[in-house]
Amino acid sequence: MKKHLVKVVLSCTVIVGGLTASSCSKSSSSSKNTSRATGWKINAKEGGFQYNTDFKEQETAPGLVFVEGGTFTKGKVQDDVMHDWNNTPTSQHVQSFYMDETEVTNVMYLEYLDYLKSVYPPENPKYTNIYVGALPDTLVWRNRLGFNETMTNNYLRHPAYAEYPVVGVNWIQATQFAEWRTDRVNEVMLEREGYLSEDAKYQAATGEVQGTFSTEAYLNRPESVYNGQIDSLQGKKKKDSVSTFAKRSSGIIMPEYRLPTETEWEYAAQAQVGQREYNNYRGRKKYPWEGDYTRNGQRVGRGDQLANFKQAKGDYGGIAGWSDDGADITAEVMSYKPNDLGLYDMAGNVAEWVADVYRPIVDDEVSDFNYYRGNIYMKTAIGEDGKVNILRDSIVYDTLPNGKVVAVNLPGEIKMVPVDEEETYLRTNFSSSDNRGYRDGDPGSSRFYDRFSDGDEEDSKKKMYNSPKHSVERDSLGNLIKGYDSSNNRTTLINDEVRVYKGGSWRDRAYWLDPAQRRYLPQYMATDYIGFRCAMSRVGSKSKTKNKTVRGKKAK
């Protein structure tokens, strides 16, 4: 039986001349449900403060692998044969997080599409662009001088490619998939803990109940979820009036799925946990595996390629019958050994989107803790009634520069607005909502600042990142009006809508398999060689403490 620590307090009573000066008694507090601040009960049936005092550590959500954080050298310290110098080495520390074991596969993405099609039927004109906007671009497989129609017609949906990484997905679609996945996983968690009935998620998916579940809407205005019909979908917890709805303090709601930051992705790909050699620590680990070669040097499987990549011009998989890597295009996930963290295909197969906005130079005073460029701080919109504003039928769409229409929000989600002076006044850590261009164009942000600036900071930004500005609009009849920027005065393709992608792919030579390599593409574009995987932040302790000794004490 587990013993609780007992705090004993002695107080003495002294009787002097009939007066009580003090009392002598013994009191104890052995319950974790008694507040050490006030002595009040926590989680009392009578009401009061409710909190999950049984919480141990964050649960590993579906599909994820735990990555313990630490320090590493981000960037490339070896010869830069491309002379880009866009990955100058810096020392970084990464907090612990979780990452998908594999890339998101076709069957995973099809589940997402099926859900959207069921909840937001595309035959309804109001919802058409929700489903259409999420569809991968299968035409990325076409080549003017190559026959690839088989992949165009089959790669996404045919069962033969079910466990292959999804491609043709742009950065925006990848982030929206992650948001959808967050809500579906939290539905399962709430169902398991009795806050939702067992069939709640299926009733929404099949249309028996109008509306759907949004994690943020549930946390802020739970009565609005499932289009206000949540009362009929609550589980066994409804019997306890104190615990009708879960809160963040319940410890049940998972943090959001998201794209990993570039720093997280590179740290996870290097997987230094297996070998803590000096060269690895200094950033000289060339691939996600040990060694300087792409072939297996161990006795079992000696000579086999360790990733799916382009061997040479015209050589995507080797000689028939004695294949070098077992694939000509993408390969089924888990076809190759994982790295020391248990992550598959962190080199080869498909390159992967990460969250960061691309910049060619990272300034010398870069944050060395969880570095990330791309922060846009938002807050919940409050209505005239003082409550969080829930969007019902007012779906907001965005027309991308390539003409594709995507939904910015889905019905039932919370309306978000940029932070304003109420949040930024007299702050020292941030002063605006959009921080994608922070320190961008300052003298410290570029080695070539003097070439672009006449001393005016705003002028320097315009010249340094003078990228094309394509525009697309729709007329009153819904026809696209395309505004292609054909100016000859543009000096770069880089702007705040250009995102980083990492890792080599089946189309790339071995040079790009190095985790430190970085490339970029506009966030609205898709290819046949870029996929993605999701990540999730870890809350609480840096490491999993179960059955470990922590700072000289045995973990509970």
Secondary structure per residue as TSV (DSSP state, phi and psi in degrees):
chain	resnum	aa	ss	phi	psi
A	1	M	-	360.0	135.5
A	2	K	-	-73.9	129.7
A	3	K	-	-94.8	138.9
A	4	H	-	-94.6	145.4
A	5	L	-	-68.5	138.9
A	6	V	-	-116.4	122.1
A	7	K	E	-90.9	123.7
A	8	V	E	-111.5	129.0
A	9	V	E	-121.5	123.8
A	10	L	E	-102.0	131.9
A	11	S	E	-133.4	137.8
A	12	C	-	-106.1	146.1
A	13	T	-	-111.3	124.2
A	14	V	-	-118.1	123.6
A	15	I	E	-95.7	116.7
A	16	V	E	-124.8	113.4
A	17	G	T	57.3	36.3
A	18	G	T	82.2	-3.0
A	19	L	E	-100.6	141.0
A	20	T	E	-89.3	110.9
A	21	A	-	-82.7	-41.1
A	22	S	-	-159.2	169.6
A	23	S	-	-117.8	154.9
A	24	C	-	-118.2	110.2
A	25	S	E	-150.0	171.1
A	26	K	E	-121.7	124.5
A	27	S	E	-124.7	152.0
A	28	S	E	-139.9	151.8
A	29	S	E	-131.3	96.9
A	30	S	-	-104.7	-3.2
A	31	S	-	-101.1	134.8
A	32	K	T	-71.6	-10.4
A	33	N	T	-94.5	16.5
A	34	T	B	-111.6	127.9
A	35	S	-	-66.7	132.1
A	36	R	T	-80.2	-8.5
A	37	A	T	-90.7	-42.4
A	38	T	T	-122.1	-17.7
A	39	G	-	83.0	-1.8
A	40	W	-	-72.2	160.1
A	41	K	B	-78.7	141.1
A	42	I	S	-103.4	138.5
A	43	N	S	65.8	31.7
A	44	A	B	-69.9	144.1
A	45	K	T	-64.7	-26.8
A	46	E	T	-72.0	-14.3
A	47	G	B	124.1	-157.5
A	48	G	S	89.7	-155.7
A	49	F	-	-71.9	125.3
A	50	Q	-	-111.9	130.2
A	51	Y	-	-156.0	147.8
A	52	N	-	-83.4	91.6
A	53	T	T	-82.9	-3.7
A	54	D	T	-95.9	1.1
A	55	F	-	-63.6	131.0
A	56	K	-	-104.0	-61.5
A	57	E	S	-161.2	166.7
A	58	Q	-	-63.6	135.5
A	59	E	-	-77.3	144.4
A	60	T	-	-77.5	116.4
A	61	A	-	-73.8	164.1
A	62	P	T	-53.4	132.2
A	63	G	T	84.7	-6.2
A	64	L	E	-100.3	159.1
A	65	V	E	-125.4	137.6
A	66	F	E	-74.5	134.0
A	67	V	E	-122.9	109.5
A	68	E	-	-73.5	130.3
A	69	G	-	-72.4	170.3
A	70	G	E	172.6	-167.7
A	71	T	E	-101.7	151.1
A	72	F	E	-163.5	168.9
A	73	T	E	-95.7	109.9
A	74	K	E	-86.6	133.5
A	75	G	S	111.9	179.4
A	76	K	-	-111.3	124.5
A	77	V	-	-104.4	-5.1
A	78	Q	S	-84.9	177.7
A	79	D	-	-59.6	135.3
A	80	D	-	-100.7	89.7
A	81	V	T	-68.9	-20.7
A	82	M	T	-84.7	-12.2
A	83	H	-	57.2	34.1
A	84	D	-	-77.6	-44.0
A	85	W	-	51.8	40.0
A	86	N	-	-100.5	10.7
A	87	N	S	-138.1	48.2
A	88	T	-	-57.7	133.2
A	89	P	-	-65.1	137.9
A	90	T	E	-139.6	149.9
A	91	S	E	-84.6	127.0
A	92	Q	E	-130.2	153.0
A	93	H	E	-119.8	135.3
A	94	V	E	-118.3	131.7
A	95	Q	-	-72.0	156.4
A	96	S	-	-60.5	146.5
A	97	F	E	-155.7	-179.4
A	98	Y	E	-120.9	148.8
A	99	M	E	-140.5	148.3
A	100	D	E	-56.4	136.4
A	101	E	S	-61.9	-36.1
A	102	T	S	-133.2	172.6
A	103	E	-	-64.9	156.4
A	104	V	-	-64.0	128.9
A	105	T	B	-95.7	170.8
A	106	N	H	-58.9	-44.1
A	107	V	H	-68.0	-33.2
A	108	M	H	-65.7	-42.6
A	109	Y	H	-71.5	-33.1
A	110	L	H	-65.3	-33.5
A	111	E	H	-61.0	-40.5
A	112	Y	H	-62.3	-47.4
A	113	L	H	-63.5	-40.2
A	114	D	H	-63.4	-39.2
A	115	Y	H	-64.0	-47.6
A	116	L	H	-60.6	-39.2
A	117	K	H	-67.7	-32.9
A	118	S	H	-77.6	-44.4
A	119	V	H	-81.1	-35.4
A	120	Y	S	-123.6	77.1
A	121	P	-	-54.7	123.4
A	122	P	T	-65.0	-17.8
A	123	E	T	-71.4	-16.1
A	124	N	S	-81.8	115.8
A	125	P	T	-53.1	-29.2
A	126	K	T	-67.6	-27.8
A	127	Y	T	-107.8	-5.9
A	128	T	H	-50.0	-46.8
A	129	N	H	-76.0	-11.6
A	130	I	H	-66.5	-50.3
A	131	Y	H	-73.0	-47.2
A	132	V	H	-62.1	-37.9
A	133	G	H	-67.8	-21.0
A	134	A	H	-90.7	-11.4
A	135	L	S	-66.3	132.8
A	136	P	-	-64.4	154.2
A	137	D	-	-86.3	97.8
A	138	T	G	-75.5	-11.8
A	139	L	G	-76.3	-4.1
A	140	V	G	-63.9	-18.1
A	141	W	G	-77.7	-16.5
A	142	R	-	-72.3	146.3
A	143	N	B	-140.6	132.9
A	144	R	T	-56.6	-34.3
A	145	L	T	-119.2	34.7
A	146	G	B	-146.6	146.8
A	147	F	-	-96.9	103.2
A	148	N	-	-128.4	20.3
A	149	E	H	-63.1	-25.7
A	150	T	H	-60.3	-44.5
A	151	M	H	-69.7	-37.7
A	152	T	H	-56.7	-41.2
A	153	N	H	-89.6	-23.4
A	154	N	H	-121.3	-25.2
A	155	Y	T	-58.1	-40.9
A	156	L	T	-73.6	-43.2
A	157	R	T	-107.5	-21.6
A	158	H	S	-70.5	136.7
A	159	P	G	-58.1	-22.2
A	160	A	G	-63.5	-24.6
A	161	Y	G	-110.1	17.3
A	162	A	T	-55.8	-44.3
A	163	E	T	-99.4	22.2
A	164	Y	S	-92.0	151.3
A	165	P	B	-65.5	137.4
A	166	V	-	-69.9	140.1
A	167	V	-	-130.9	178.4
A	168	G	S	75.3	14.0
A	169	V	-	-105.6	124.9
A	170	N	-	-82.5	174.8
A	171	W	H	-62.4	-39.5
A	172	I	H	-64.3	-44.1
A	173	Q	H	-64.1	-36.6
A	174	A	H	-64.0	-42.4
A	175	T	H	-67.8	-34.5
A	176	Q	H	-71.0	-34.8
A	177	F	H	-60.3	-43.4
A	178	A	H	-62.6	-39.3
A	179	E	H	-64.5	-44.3
A	180	W	H	-61.2	-42.4
A	181	R	H	-63.1	-38.2
A	182	T	H	-56.8	-47.7
A	183	D	H	-66.2	-39.4
A	184	R	H	-68.1	-40.8
A	185	V	H	-66.6	-41.1
A	186	N	H	-69.1	-28.6
A	187	E	H	-60.5	-44.7
A	188	V	H	-63.1	-42.4
A	189	M	H	-62.3	-43.6
A	190	L	H	-68.7	-34.1
A	191	E	H	-66.0	-44.6
A	192	R	H	-62.1	-36.5
A	193	E	T	-89.3	3.0
A	194	G	T	88.8	8.4
A	195	Y	S	-83.9	-23.3
A	196	L	B	-125.4	151.4
A	197	S	-	-70.1	159.8
A	198	E	T	-63.4	-28.9
A	199	D	T	-103.9	11.1
A	200	A	H	-58.8	-48.3
A	201	K	H	-64.8	-33.6
A	202	Y	H	-76.2	-33.8
A	203	Q	H	-63.6	-36.9
A	204	A	H	-70.5	-41.5
A	205	A	H	-67.8	-31.4
A	206	T	H	-91.9	-4.5
A	207	G	T	88.8	3.8
A	208	E	S	-64.1	-32.3
A	209	V	S	-118.4	129.6
A	210	Q	S	-74.8	142.5
A	211	G	S	91.1	177.8
A	212	T	-	-145.8	-176.2
A	213	F	-	-101.4	131.9
A	214	S	-	-123.9	126.6
A	215	T	H	-58.2	-50.2
A	216	E	H	-66.9	-35.8
A	217	A	H	-65.6	-39.7
A	218	Y	H	-63.4	-40.4
A	219	L	H	-71.8	-32.2
A	220	N	H	-96.5	-39.5
A	221	R	-	-143.0	75.7
A	222	P	G	-59.3	-28.3
A	223	E	G	-68.3	-13.1
A	224	S	G	-88.9	-12.8
A	225	V	H	-68.6	152.4
A	226	Y	H	55.1	41.8
A	227	N	H	57.0	35.4
A	228	G	H	83.8	8.9
A	229	Q	T	-104.6	20.4
A	230	I	G	-67.4	-24.3
A	231	D	G	-57.4	-38.2
A	232	S	G	-79.8	-5.2
A	233	L	G	-116.4	10.4
A	234	Q	B	-78.5	153.9
A	235	G	-	-95.3	-155.5
A	236	K	G	-65.1	-21.0
A	237	K	G	-65.2	-17.2
A	238	K	G	-63.7	-23.0
A	239	K	G	-65.7	-27.3
A	240	D	S	-98.4	103.5
A	241	S	G	-60.4	-20.6
A	242	V	G	-74.7	-29.4
A	243	S	G	-118.8	39.8
A	244	T	S	-62.6	-42.2
A	245	F	S	-122.5	145.0
A	246	A	-	-79.4	152.2
A	247	K	-	-126.9	176.9
A	248	R	G	-60.6	-35.3
A	249	S	G	-69.2	-9.7
A	250	S	G	-74.9	-19.7
A	251	G	T	74.1	12.8
A	252	I	-	-98.0	-37.1
A	253	I	S	-69.1	124.9
A	254	M	-	-80.2	147.3
A	255	P	-	-59.8	164.1
A	256	E	-	-73.2	144.6
A	257	Y	-	-70.6	147.1
A	258	R	B	-160.4	171.6
A	259	L	-	-74.4	142.8
A	260	P	-	-68.8	151.7
A	261	T	-	-70.7	162.5
A	262	E	H	-59.8	-39.5
A	263	T	H	-65.1	-43.5
A	264	E	H	-62.2	-45.0
A	265	W	H	-61.8	-46.6
A	266	E	H	-65.0	-40.5
A	267	Y	H	-62.4	-44.8
A	268	A	H	-67.4	-35.8
A	269	A	H	-68.9	-38.3
A	270	Q	H	-66.2	-35.4
A	271	A	-	48.1	59.4
A	272	Q	T	-72.6	-7.1
A	273	V	T	-62.0	-27.9
A	274	G	S	-76.0	-40.1
A	275	Q	-	-131.0	115.1
A	276	R	-	-100.4	45.6
A	277	E	-	-74.0	157.0
A	278	Y	H	-59.1	-43.8
A	279	N	H	-63.9	-36.0
A	280	N	H	-66.1	-45.0
A	281	Y	H	-60.8	-34.7
A	282	R	T	-85.3	9.0
A	283	G	T	88.8	15.0
A	284	R	-	-97.4	13.2
A	285	K	-	-79.3	117.4
A	286	K	-	-79.5	-36.0
A	287	Y	S	-129.7	171.3
A	288	P	S	-64.6	-15.2
A	289	W	S	-106.8	172.5
A	290	E	S	-78.8	146.9
A	291	G	S	104.0	171.2
A	292	D	S	-107.2	15.2
A	293	Y	S	-129.6	158.7
A	294	T	S	-89.6	-5.5
A	295	R	B	-100.9	152.0
A	296	N	-	-70.4	126.1
A	297	G	-	-100.4	-1.2
A	298	Q	S	-78.7	163.0
A	299	R	S	-64.3	-42.2
A	300	V	T	-82.7	119.2
A	301	G	T	79.5	21.1
A	302	R	T	-57.2	132.2
A	303	G	T	93.4	-13.8
A	304	D	-	-70.6	144.5
A	305	Q	B	-70.9	143.9
A	306	L	S	-97.2	2.1
A	307	A	S	-157.1	166.5
A	308	N	-	-99.8	106.6
A	309	F	-	-150.9	174.1
A	310	K	-	-82.2	120.1
A	311	Q	-	-74.7	-41.5
A	312	A	B	-166.2	178.5
A	313	K	T	-60.3	123.7
A	314	G	T	76.3	6.9
A	315	D	B	-123.2	98.3
A	316	Y	S	-103.5	-8.6
A	317	G	S	-157.6	-3.1
A	318	G	E	98.1	-173.9
A	319	I	E	-78.9	137.3
A	320	A	T	-57.9	133.6
A	321	G	T	88.7	-16.0
A	322	W	E	-147.0	63.9
A	323	S	E	-71.8	141.5
A	324	D	S	-72.0	-42.9
A	325	D	S	-128.3	0.6
A	326	G	S	78.6	12.3
A	327	A	-	-152.9	148.5
A	328	D	S	-106.1	-42.8
A	329	I	S	-101.5	-131.9
A	330	T	-	-71.2	167.0
A	331	A	-	-122.6	158.1
A	332	E	-	-59.5	138.7
A	333	V	T	-60.5	151.0
A	334	M	T	70.2	19.3
A	335	S	S	-76.5	-18.4
A	336	Y	S	-123.6	164.3
A	337	K	-	-64.2	145.6
A	338	P	-	-76.4	166.0
A	339	N	-	-79.8	-174.5
A	340	D	T	-68.7	-10.5
A	341	L	T	-94.0	-4.4
A	342	G	S	87.1	18.1
A	343	L	-	-99.3	132.4
A	344	Y	-	-96.1	146.6
A	345	D	-	57.1	41.1
A	346	M	S	-78.0	-0.9
A	347	A	S	-141.3	134.3
A	348	G	S	82.1	-176.8
A	349	N	S	68.9	-82.6
A	350	V	S	-133.6	146.7
A	351	A	E	-70.6	167.0
A	352	E	E	-136.9	137.1
A	353	W	E	-65.3	141.7
A	354	V	E	-123.9	173.7
A	355	A	E	-75.8	-23.9
A	356	D	E	-71.5	145.8
A	357	V	E	-74.4	138.1
A	358	Y	-	-83.1	136.8
A	359	R	-	-139.2	141.5
A	360	P	S	-72.4	-23.1
A	361	I	-	-131.4	134.7
A	362	V	-	-99.9	126.1
A	363	D	-	-66.8	160.5
A	364	D	T	-67.5	-21.1
A	365	E	T	-103.0	34.8
A	366	V	-	-62.7	149.4
A	367	S	-	-61.8	132.1
A	368	D	S	-102.1	15.1
A	369	F	B	-128.4	112.2
A	370	N	S	54.1	48.9
A	371	Y	-	-57.5	136.4
A	372	Y	-	-162.8	129.9
A	373	R	S	-109.4	119.8
A	374	G	-	150.6	6.5
A	375	N	-	-66.0	125.5
A	376	I	B	-127.4	107.5
A	377	Y	-	-84.2	126.7
A	378	M	E	-122.7	165.5
A	379	K	E	-140.6	161.9
A	380	T	E	-72.7	141.2
A	381	A	-	-82.8	133.8
A	382	I	B	-105.3	129.0
A	383	G	-	-79.6	179.1
A	384	E	T	-64.3	-23.9
A	385	D	T	-82.7	2.5
A	386	G	S	82.3	3.8
A	387	K	S	-104.8	161.0
A	388	V	B	-61.3	136.6
A	389	N	-	-81.9	116.0
A	390	I	B	-99.2	128.7
A	391	L	-	-82.2	126.2
A	392	R	S	-100.0	-87.2
A	393	D	S	-99.3	-1.9
A	394	S	-	-85.5	74.8
A	395	I	-	-76.6	130.0
A	396	V	-	-101.9	127.1
A	397	Y	E	-111.9	153.7
A	398	D	E	-126.6	131.2
A	399	T	E	-94.6	116.4
A	400	L	-	-76.3	162.7
A	401	P	T	-58.0	-24.0
A	402	N	T	-90.2	6.7
A	403	G	S	93.2	-9.0
A	404	K	-	-73.0	137.5
A	405	V	E	-105.4	127.6
A	406	V	E	-127.7	151.7
A	407	A	E	-82.4	127.0
A	408	V	S	-76.8	-35.9
A	409	N	S	-140.1	159.5
A	410	L	-	-111.1	154.0
A	411	P	T	-56.8	138.7
A	412	G	T	93.8	-6.5
A	413	E	-	-87.5	164.4
A	414	I	B	-80.5	139.9
A	415	K	-	-77.8	128.5
A	416	M	E	-112.4	143.9
A	417	V	E	-133.2	155.2
A	418	P	E	-63.1	149.4
A	419	V	-	-66.2	153.9
A	420	D	-	-128.3	-162.1
A	421	E	H	-63.8	-21.7
A	422	E	H	-61.9	-33.7
A	423	E	H	-93.5	-23.7
A	424	T	H	-100.9	-12.7
A	425	Y	T	-60.5	123.7
A	426	L	T	61.0	19.0
A	427	R	-	-81.3	150.3
A	428	T	S	-106.0	-16.5
A	429	N	S	-93.5	-22.3
A	430	F	-	-159.3	153.2
A	431	S	-	-129.4	-0.2
A	432	S	S	-152.6	168.0
A	433	S	S	-74.5	-49.3
A	434	D	B	-93.7	113.7
A	435	N	-	-115.1	19.5
A	436	R	T	-64.0	-31.1
A	437	G	T	-103.4	18.1
A	438	Y	T	-60.6	132.9
A	439	R	T	58.0	24.4
A	440	D	-	-97.8	115.3
A	441	G	S	99.5	-10.1
A	442	D	S	-70.0	158.8
A	443	P	G	-54.8	-31.3
A	444	G	G	-79.9	-5.8
A	445	S	G	-97.7	-6.1
A	446	S	-	-150.0	138.5
A	447	R	T	-68.5	-20.7
A	448	F	T	-110.2	26.7
A	449	Y	H	-56.1	-41.6
A	450	D	H	-66.0	-20.1
A	451	R	H	-76.0	-23.0
A	452	F	H	-108.4	-13.9
A	453	S	-	-116.8	142.9
A	454	D	S	-104.0	17.6
A	455	G	S	105.4	-15.6
A	456	D	-	-94.0	121.5
A	457	E	H	-64.2	-45.9
A	458	E	H	-63.5	-37.2
A	459	D	H	-64.5	-37.0
A	460	S	H	-66.1	-37.3
A	461	K	H	-64.8	-41.4
A	462	K	H	-63.2	-38.1
A	463	K	H	-79.0	-38.4
A	464	M	H	-67.2	-39.9
A	465	Y	T	-123.7	59.2
A	466	N	-	-89.0	73.7
A	467	S	-	-93.0	161.0
A	468	P	-	-59.9	146.4
A	469	K	-	-123.7	83.2
A	470	H	-	-76.5	147.2
A	471	S	E	-136.5	145.2
A	472	V	E	-133.9	130.1
A	473	E	E	-132.4	164.7
A	474	R	E	-118.3	137.7
A	475	D	-	-82.3	-174.8
A	476	S	T	-64.4	-20.7
A	477	L	T	-93.8	-0.3
A	478	G	S	89.2	4.8
A	479	N	-	-78.5	144.0
A	480	L	E	-76.4	133.1
A	481	I	E	-112.2	105.1
A	482	K	E	-92.4	126.9
A	483	G	E	-112.2	88.2
A	484	Y	-	-82.2	128.0
A	485	D	-	-82.1	107.4
A	486	S	-	-106.1	18.0
A	487	S	-	-62.9	140.1
A	488	N	T	-89.7	1.7
A	489	N	T	-95.1	0.5
A	490	R	-	-74.0	140.4
A	491	T	-	-114.1	-7.5
A	492	T	-	-158.8	163.9
A	493	L	S	-100.9	0.8
A	494	I	-	-87.9	129.3
A	495	N	S	-153.0	-170.0
A	496	D	T	-77.0	-3.8
A	497	E	T	-106.8	15.2
A	498	V	E	-103.0	127.5
A	499	R	E	-115.8	156.3
A	500	V	E	-82.9	141.8
A	501	Y	E	-129.3	147.8
A	502	K	E	-123.7	158.8
A	503	G	S	83.8	153.4
A	504	G	-	-81.7	169.2
A	505	S	-	-134.4	-178.1
A	506	W	T	-64.1	-17.9
A	507	R	T	-93.7	-6.3
A	508	D	S	-104.7	151.3
A	509	R	-	-76.5	168.7
A	510	A	G	-59.2	-25.6
A	511	Y	G	-53.2	-36.4
A	512	W	G	-84.7	-1.8
A	513	L	G	-75.8	-16.4
A	514	D	S	-61.4	124.8
A	515	P	T	-58.8	-22.4
A	516	A	T	-77.1	-18.5
A	517	Q	-	-66.9	145.3
A	518	R	E	-141.7	140.0
A	519	R	E	-134.9	175.5
A	520	Y	E	-143.3	158.4
A	521	L	E	-156.8	145.4
A	522	P	E	-55.3	141.6
A	523	Q	T	-67.1	-13.6
A	524	Y	T	-95.1	-1.9
A	525	M	-	-98.5	153.5
A	526	A	-	-134.6	157.3
A	527	T	-	-139.4	176.1
A	528	D	S	-90.3	7.5
A	529	Y	S	-129.8	6.2
A	530	I	E	-115.5	124.7
A	531	G	E	-120.9	-151.1
A	532	F	-	-166.1	163.5
A	533	R	-	-138.2	160.4
A	534	C	-	-99.9	160.7
A	535	A	E	-133.0	168.6
A	536	M	E	-148.7	136.1
A	537	S	E	-70.3	151.7
A	538	R	-	-98.8	135.1
A	539	V	-	-105.6	142.4
A	540	G	S	96.3	-140.2
A	541	S	-	-65.4	154.5
A	542	K	S	-67.9	-36.3
A	543	S	S	-126.2	162.3
A	544	K	-	-76.3	118.8
A	545	T	-	-92.5	-5.2
A	546	K	T	-62.0	130.2
A	547	N	T	58.9	28.6
A	548	K	S	-123.6	160.2
A	549	T	E	-95.3	124.8
A	550	V	E	-115.9	118.2
A	551	R	T	47.3	45.2
A	552	G	T	84.1	-2.5
A	553	K	E	-117.1	142.9
A	554	K	E	-73.0	129.5
A	555	A	-	-65.9	146.1
A	556	K	-	-78.3	360.0
